[in-house]
Amino acid sequence: MELKHLQYFTEVVKHGSFSKAAESLYISQPNISNVIKDLEEELEVKLLIRTTRKLELTDTGRLLYQYGQQVSQTLQQFYQELDDTKNSKKGSVKMGIFPMLGTEFFTNMIANFHLQYPEIRVRFVEDGARKLRESLLQGDLDLVVMPYPIDEKVYDFFPFLSGELRILVHQQHPLANKSSVKWGELVDENFIIFREGFTIHDTIIEECGRLGFEPKIICETSQWNFMIEMVSNHQGITILPQSKFNEIDSQHHKLKVLPLVDPEKEWNLGIAWRKESYLSFATRTWIQFLKETLES
Protein backbone atom coordinates (compact mmCIF):
# COMPACT_ATOMS: atom_id res chain seq x y z
CA MET A 1 0.00 0.00 0.00
CA GLU A 2 1.38 3.38 -1.01
CA LEU A 3 0.95 6.48 1.12
CA LYS A 4 -0.59 8.22 -1.87
CA HIS A 5 -3.26 5.53 -2.14
CA LEU A 6 -4.05 5.81 1.56
CA GLN A 7 -4.43 9.56 1.08
CA TYR A 8 -6.85 8.99 -1.82
CA PHE A 9 -8.99 6.67 0.30
CA THR A 10 -9.03 9.13 3.22
CA GLU A 11 -10.14 11.97 0.93
CA VAL A 12 -12.99 9.88 -0.52
CA VAL A 13 -14.29 9.15 2.98
CA LYS A 14 -13.82 12.75 4.15
CA HIS A 15 -15.77 14.18 1.18
CA GLY A 16 -18.25 11.30 0.96
CA SER A 17 -17.85 11.30 -2.80
CA PHE A 18 -15.42 10.05 -5.44
CA SER A 19 -15.98 13.12 -7.60
CA LYS A 20 -15.41 15.62 -4.78
CA ALA A 21 -12.31 13.76 -3.61
CA ALA A 22 -10.95 13.73 -7.15
CA GLU A 23 -11.60 17.46 -7.45
CA SER A 24 -9.80 18.07 -4.13
CA LEU A 25 -6.79 16.02 -5.23
CA TYR A 26 -6.74 17.41 -8.80
CA ILE A 27 -6.98 13.96 -10.38
CA SER A 28 -9.63 12.23 -12.49
CA GLN A 29 -12.52 10.35 -10.90
CA PRO A 30 -11.71 7.07 -12.77
CA ASN A 31 -8.17 7.29 -11.41
CA ILE A 32 -9.29 7.54 -7.81
CA SER A 33 -11.92 4.81 -8.31
CA ASN A 34 -9.24 2.46 -9.63
CA VAL A 35 -6.99 3.20 -6.65
CA ILE A 36 -9.76 2.26 -4.20
CA LYS A 37 -10.49 -0.89 -6.18
CA ASP A 38 -6.79 -1.85 -6.14
CA LEU A 39 -6.66 -1.22 -2.37
CA GLU A 40 -9.60 -3.54 -1.81
CA GLU A 41 -7.99 -6.24 -3.94
CA GLU A 42 -4.64 -5.85 -2.20
CA LEU A 43 -6.17 -6.08 1.28
CA GLU A 44 -8.72 -8.71 0.16
CA VAL A 45 -11.53 -6.84 1.90
CA LYS A 46 -14.39 -4.50 1.06
CA LEU A 47 -13.68 -0.95 2.23
CA LEU A 48 -16.67 0.97 0.91
CA ILE A 49 -20.30 0.13 0.25
CA ARG A 50 -21.46 2.16 -2.73
CA THR A 51 -25.15 3.10 -2.78
CA THR A 52 -27.03 5.47 -5.06
CA ARG A 53 -27.20 8.12 -2.33
CA LYS A 54 -23.97 7.90 -0.35
CA LEU A 55 -20.84 5.93 0.49
CA GLU A 56 -20.77 3.81 3.63
CA LEU A 57 -17.69 2.41 5.37
CA THR A 58 -17.32 -1.24 6.23
CA ASP A 59 -15.71 -2.12 9.57
CA THR A 60 -12.38 -2.59 7.79
CA GLY A 61 -12.86 0.66 5.90
CA ARG A 62 -13.51 2.50 9.15
CA LEU A 63 -10.31 1.05 10.64
CA LEU A 64 -8.25 2.04 7.60
CA TYR A 65 -9.73 5.55 7.66
CA GLN A 66 -8.73 6.01 11.32
CA TYR A 67 -5.15 5.00 10.58
CA GLY A 68 -5.19 7.11 7.41
CA GLN A 69 -6.07 10.19 9.44
CA GLN A 70 -3.25 9.48 11.90
CA VAL A 71 -0.74 9.05 9.06
CA SER A 72 -1.98 12.24 7.39
CA GLN A 73 -1.62 14.26 10.60
CA THR A 74 1.84 12.82 11.24
CA LEU A 75 3.00 13.75 7.75
CA GLN A 76 1.48 17.22 8.07
CA GLN A 77 3.32 17.71 11.37
CA PHE A 78 6.59 16.57 9.76
CA TYR A 79 6.27 19.07 6.93
CA GLN A 80 5.34 21.84 9.38
CA GLU A 81 8.42 21.14 11.51
CA LEU A 82 10.59 20.90 8.39
CA ASP A 83 9.22 24.23 7.17
CA ASP A 84 9.90 25.82 10.56
CA THR A 85 13.46 24.57 10.46
CA LYS A 86 14.05 25.90 6.98
CA ASN A 87 12.06 29.13 7.16
CA SER A 88 12.27 30.90 10.48
CA LYS A 89 9.58 33.57 11.01
CA LYS A 90 7.68 32.47 7.91
CA GLY A 91 4.56 30.41 7.49
CA SER A 92 0.78 30.41 7.61
CA VAL A 93 -1.98 29.88 10.15
CA LYS A 94 -5.48 28.50 9.51
CA MET A 95 -7.94 29.68 12.16
CA GLY A 96 -11.61 28.77 12.44
CA ILE A 97 -14.01 31.51 13.47
CA PHE A 98 -17.78 32.04 13.69
CA PRO A 99 -19.56 34.16 11.06
CA MET A 100 -20.98 36.22 13.93
CA LEU A 101 -17.47 37.48 14.61
CA GLY A 102 -16.49 38.01 11.02
CA THR A 103 -13.02 38.85 9.80
CA GLU A 104 -13.81 42.53 10.52
CA PHE A 105 -13.36 41.77 14.22
CA PHE A 106 -9.73 40.86 13.55
CA THR A 107 -8.95 43.71 11.13
CA ASN A 108 -6.84 45.81 13.52
CA MET A 109 -5.22 42.73 15.03
CA ILE A 110 -4.16 41.44 11.61
CA ALA A 111 -2.85 44.87 10.59
CA ASN A 112 -0.71 45.15 13.71
CA PHE A 113 0.42 41.53 13.48
CA HIS A 114 1.46 41.93 9.85
CA LEU A 115 3.63 44.91 10.76
CA GLN A 116 5.62 42.69 13.11
CA TYR A 117 5.53 39.49 11.05
CA PRO A 118 5.07 40.42 7.38
CA GLU A 119 5.87 36.89 6.19
CA ILE A 120 3.26 35.08 8.28
CA ARG A 121 -0.16 34.73 6.64
CA VAL A 122 -3.32 34.20 8.72
CA ARG A 123 -6.23 32.58 6.91
CA PHE A 124 -9.73 32.53 8.46
CA VAL A 125 -12.27 29.74 7.89
CA GLU A 126 -15.87 30.58 8.89
CA ASP A 127 -18.32 27.89 10.07
CA GLY A 128 -20.37 26.69 13.01
CA ALA A 129 -18.82 25.45 16.26
CA ARG A 130 -19.45 21.77 15.53
CA LYS A 131 -17.85 21.83 12.09
CA LEU A 132 -14.89 23.89 13.30
CA ARG A 133 -14.28 21.43 16.14
CA GLU A 134 -14.29 18.51 13.70
CA SER A 135 -11.89 20.29 11.35
CA LEU A 136 -9.54 21.04 14.24
CA LEU A 137 -9.49 17.41 15.40
CA GLN A 138 -8.86 16.24 11.83
CA GLY A 139 -5.88 18.58 11.57
CA ASP A 140 -7.43 20.79 8.89
CA LEU A 141 -7.23 23.86 11.17
CA ASP A 142 -4.50 25.05 13.52
CA LEU A 143 -6.77 26.69 16.10
CA VAL A 144 -10.40 27.72 16.41
CA VAL A 145 -12.72 29.98 18.33
CA MET A 146 -14.71 27.58 20.54
CA PRO A 147 -17.66 28.07 22.90
CA TYR A 148 -17.40 27.08 26.55
CA PRO A 149 -17.31 24.56 28.10
CA ILE A 150 -14.07 23.37 26.47
CA ASP A 151 -12.77 19.88 27.21
CA GLU A 152 -9.40 20.41 28.93
CA LYS A 153 -8.42 16.79 28.24
CA VAL A 154 -8.56 17.36 24.50
CA TYR A 155 -7.71 21.05 24.01
CA ASP A 156 -5.38 23.74 25.22
CA PHE A 157 -7.07 27.15 25.19
CA PHE A 158 -7.33 30.61 26.64
CA PRO A 159 -10.36 32.93 27.19
CA PHE A 160 -11.30 35.07 24.20
CA LEU A 161 -14.69 36.80 24.48
CA SER A 162 -17.61 36.88 26.87
CA GLY A 163 -21.02 38.49 26.72
CA GLU A 164 -24.74 37.70 26.87
CA LEU A 165 -27.46 36.71 24.45
CA ARG A 166 -29.69 39.56 23.30
CA ILE A 167 -32.99 39.59 21.46
CA LEU A 168 -33.29 41.84 18.40
CA VAL A 169 -36.71 43.16 17.35
CA HIS A 170 -37.88 45.87 14.98
CA GLN A 171 -38.46 49.26 16.62
CA GLN A 172 -42.20 48.92 15.85
CA HIS A 173 -42.46 45.41 17.30
CA PRO A 174 -44.70 45.15 20.42
CA LEU A 175 -41.74 43.87 22.46
CA ALA A 176 -39.67 46.96 21.59
CA ASN A 177 -41.31 48.95 24.37
CA LYS A 178 -40.11 46.57 27.08
CA SER A 179 -36.91 46.97 29.10
CA SER A 180 -36.21 43.23 28.84
CA VAL A 181 -37.84 40.14 27.33
CA LYS A 182 -38.49 36.76 28.93
CA TRP A 183 -37.93 33.57 26.95
CA GLY A 184 -41.51 32.57 27.68
CA GLU A 185 -42.80 35.64 25.80
CA LEU A 186 -41.44 34.28 22.50
CA VAL A 187 -44.01 31.50 22.03
CA ASP A 188 -45.77 33.15 19.08
CA GLU A 189 -42.75 34.87 17.49
CA ASN A 190 -41.18 34.10 14.12
CA PHE A 191 -37.56 33.09 14.76
CA ILE A 192 -34.65 33.91 12.45
CA ILE A 193 -31.70 31.96 13.82
CA PHE A 194 -28.31 30.46 13.07
CA ARG A 195 -28.51 27.11 11.31
CA GLU A 196 -27.95 23.74 12.96
CA GLY A 197 -24.33 23.24 13.93
CA PHE A 198 -24.09 26.60 15.67
CA THR A 199 -24.09 26.59 19.48
CA ILE A 200 -26.65 29.40 19.68
CA HIS A 201 -29.04 27.35 17.52
CA ASP A 202 -28.91 24.52 20.08
CA THR A 203 -29.27 26.94 23.00
CA ILE A 204 -32.47 28.43 21.53
CA ILE A 205 -34.00 25.02 20.80
CA GLU A 206 -33.14 23.71 24.28
CA GLU A 207 -34.39 26.77 26.16
CA CYS A 208 -37.70 26.92 24.28
CA GLY A 209 -38.11 23.18 24.82
CA ARG A 210 -37.51 23.61 28.55
CA LEU A 211 -40.40 26.09 28.59
CA GLY A 212 -42.65 23.67 26.71
CA PHE A 213 -42.81 25.12 23.22
CA GLU A 214 -41.11 24.66 19.88
CA PRO A 215 -39.81 27.88 18.29
CA LYS A 216 -41.50 28.85 15.03
CA ILE A 217 -38.41 29.08 12.84
CA ILE A 218 -38.94 30.83 9.50
CA CYS A 219 -35.29 31.11 8.50
CA GLU A 220 -31.98 29.44 9.37
CA THR A 221 -28.72 30.89 8.09
CA SER A 222 -25.03 31.23 8.89
CA GLN A 223 -24.94 34.94 8.03
CA TRP A 224 -25.11 37.42 10.91
CA ASN A 225 -25.83 40.43 8.67
CA PHE A 226 -28.64 38.62 6.84
CA MET A 227 -30.38 37.88 10.14
CA ILE A 228 -30.16 41.54 11.15
CA GLU A 229 -31.55 42.63 7.77
CA MET A 230 -34.48 40.21 8.13
CA VAL A 231 -35.38 41.69 11.52
CA SER A 232 -34.87 45.18 10.11
CA ASN A 233 -37.51 44.32 7.48
CA HIS A 234 -39.98 43.31 10.19
CA GLN A 235 -39.83 39.60 9.27
CA GLY A 236 -39.33 38.25 12.78
CA ILE A 237 -37.03 38.29 15.81
CA THR A 238 -33.52 36.96 16.27
CA ILE A 239 -31.25 36.14 19.18
CA LEU A 240 -27.58 37.03 18.93
CA PRO A 241 -24.61 37.28 21.28
CA GLN A 242 -23.34 40.71 22.20
CA SER A 243 -20.19 41.84 23.96
CA LYS A 244 -18.29 45.11 24.22
CA PHE A 245 -16.38 44.06 21.09
CA ASN A 246 -19.37 43.41 18.81
CA GLU A 247 -22.12 45.84 19.78
CA ILE A 248 -24.95 45.92 17.24
CA ASP A 249 -25.75 49.20 15.46
CA SER A 250 -29.45 49.19 16.36
CA GLN A 251 -30.30 52.72 15.18
CA HIS A 252 -28.96 52.20 11.68
CA HIS A 253 -31.08 49.05 11.24
CA LYS A 254 -34.20 50.35 13.05
CA LEU A 255 -33.76 47.70 15.72
CA LYS A 256 -34.21 47.43 19.45
CA VAL A 257 -31.64 45.28 21.24
CA LEU A 258 -32.97 44.00 24.56
CA PRO A 259 -31.76 41.78 27.41
CA LEU A 260 -33.14 38.24 27.30
CA VAL A 261 -34.00 37.04 30.81
CA ASP A 262 -35.49 34.19 32.84
CA PRO A 263 -32.86 32.96 32.44
CA GLU A 264 -30.05 35.18 31.23
CA LYS A 265 -27.68 33.26 28.97
CA GLU A 266 -23.97 33.98 29.00
CA TRP A 267 -21.83 33.68 25.89
CA ASN A 268 -18.23 32.66 26.57
CA LEU A 269 -15.65 31.83 23.93
CA GLY A 270 -12.08 30.60 23.99
CA ILE A 271 -9.38 30.10 21.39
CA ALA A 272 -8.40 26.42 21.34
CA TRP A 273 -5.99 24.00 19.69
CA ARG A 274 -5.41 20.26 20.02
CA LYS A 275 -3.58 19.32 23.21
CA GLU A 276 -0.04 18.08 22.63
CA SER A 277 -0.29 18.71 18.88
CA TYR A 278 2.61 20.31 17.07
CA LEU A 279 2.25 24.07 16.71
CA SER A 280 4.24 25.72 13.95
CA PHE A 281 6.28 28.85 14.60
CA ALA A 282 3.60 30.87 12.80
CA THR A 283 0.80 29.41 14.95
CA ARG A 284 2.72 29.87 18.22
CA THR A 285 3.50 33.47 17.28
CA TRP A 286 -0.14 34.22 16.39
CA ILE A 287 -1.40 32.68 19.66
CA GLN A 288 1.04 34.75 21.70
CA PHE A 289 0.08 37.89 19.81
CA LEU A 290 -3.64 37.26 20.41
CA LYS A 291 -3.06 36.70 24.14
CA GLU A 292 -1.11 39.94 24.48
CA THR A 293 -3.62 41.94 22.42
CA LEU A 294 -6.65 40.68 24.36
CA GLU A 295 -4.98 41.31 27.73
CA SER A 296 -3.97 44.87 26.88
Stockholm file with secondary structure:
# STOCKHOLM 1.0

chainA/1-296         MELKHLQYFTEVVKHGSFSKAAESLYISQPNISNVIKDLEEELEVKLLIRTTRKLELTDTGRLLYQYGQQVSQTLQQFYQELDDTKNSKKGSVKMGIFPMLGTEFFTNMIANFHLQYPEIRVRFVEDGARKLRESLLQGDLDLVVMPYPIDEKVYDFFPFLSGELRILVHQQHPLANKSSVKWGELVDENFIIFREGFTIHDTIIEECGRLGFEPKIICETSQWNFMIEMVSNHQGITILPQSKFNEIDSQHHKLKVLPLVDPEKEWNLGIAWRKESYLSFATRTWIQFLKETLES
#=GR chainA/1-296 SS CCHHHHHHHHHHHHHTSHHHHHHHHTSCHHHHHHHHHHHHHHHTSCCEEECSSCEEECHHHHHHHHHHHHHHHHHHHHHHHHHHHHSTTCEEEEEEECTTTTGGGGHHHHHHHHHHCTTEEEEEEECCHHHHHHHHHTTSCSEEEEESSCCTTTEEEEEEEEEEEEEEEETTSGGGGSSCEEGGGGTTCEEEEECTTSHHHHHHHHHHHHTTCCCEEEEEESCHHHHHHHHHTTSCBEEEEECTTSCCCTTTTTEEEEEEESSCCEEEEEEEEETTCCCCHHHHHHHHHHHHHHHC
#=GC SS_cons         CCHHHHHHHHHHHHHTSHHHHHHHHTSCHHHHHHHHHHHHHHHTSCCEEECSSCEEECHHHHHHHHHHHHHHHHHHHHHHHHHHHHSTTCEEEEEEECTTTTGGGGHHHHHHHHHHCTTEEEEEEECCHHHHHHHHHTTSCSEEEEESSCCTTTEEEEEEEEEEEEEEEETTSGGGGSSCEEGGGGTTCEEEEECTTSHHHHHHHHHHHHTTCCCEEEEEESCHHHHHHHHHTTSCBEEEEECTTSCCCTTTTTEEEEEEESSCCEEEEEEEEETTCCCCHHHHHHHHHHHHHHHC
//
